[in-house]
Amino acid sequence: MNGHDGYAPATSYFERFEAFRQSDREREAFVADLVQKYQDLQTRYHEKCGDYENEVESRRIWYAAAKARETELMTLRQASVSCQDSDSFCTMLTNNIGK
């Protein structure tokens, strides 16, 4: 035998093994980074969903309040018109109070 028994030298196997281990470490770091970024994105998404739900609720509350004020204004206007139409004394009192 001349030292070549059909197998590569041991250093070649060790180099390849170390390259595989390095590749495994890089893949592990990549997957860990990917999982962390996914979790961060998921957290931000849930926060945005909460913000959106709060905005929708706030808009509903303000819309209801505006409708209530509009209804109140219409009622007061109708009362004012009916007061002026039905009784001139009421109109006179209202005009004198405003002066």
N, C-alpha and C positions, 0 to 999 in steps of 0.2 A: 504494500500500500504506500502510496506516495503522499499521504496526508490529506488526500481529497477522497473522501468516502461518499460523495454525492450530497453532502450537507454543506450549507453555508457556515462560515465561521460563527462562533458564539457571539462575537461582538455585533455582528449584523442582526442577529435575533434580539439582542438586548437593545440595540438602537431602534429597531422596529417596535419593540414592546414599549419603550419609553415614548415613542411618537404616538402610539395608541393611547397611552396614559395621558399624554398632553392633550390629545384630541378629546378624550373623555372629560378632562378638567375644563377645557374650553366649552364643550357642549353643556356641561353641568352649570357653568357660570352663565351661559347664554339662556338656558331654561330658567334658572333662578331669576335672572334679570327680567325675562319675559313674564314670568308669573308675578313678580313685584309690580311691573308696569300695568299688568292686567288688573291687579287688585287696586292700584291707585286710580286707574281709569274707572273701575266699578264704583269706588267710593265717590269720585267726582260726579259720576252719573247719578247716583242716588241723591247726592246733595242737590244737583240741578233739578231732579224730579221733585224734591221737597220744596225747593224755591219756586218752581212752577206751580205746584199745588197751592202754596201760600199766596202767590200772585192771583191765581184764579179765585180763591176764596176772598181775598181782599177786593178784587174787582166786583164780585157778587155783592159784597157788603156795601161798597160805595154806590153801586148801581141801585140797590134797594133803597139806600138813603136818599139818593137823588130823585128816585121815583116818588118817595114819600114826600119830599119837599115840593116836588112839582104838583102832586095831588093837593097838598096843603095850600100852595099858591093859587091853584085853580079854584079851590073852595073859597078862599078869601076874596078872590076877584069876583066870584059869583055872588057872594054875600054883599060885597060892596056895590055891585051893579043893582042887585035887587033892593038894597037899602035906598039907593038913590032913586030908583024907579018908583018905589012904593010910598016913600015918605020924604017929602021935601024938607021937613024939619030935621030929619037925620042927616041929610046932606048939608044943611046949614050948620048943624053942630060940628060936623066933620070939617067943614071949611073954616070955621072959627077957631077950632082947636089948632089947626095947622098954622095959623097966623102968629 
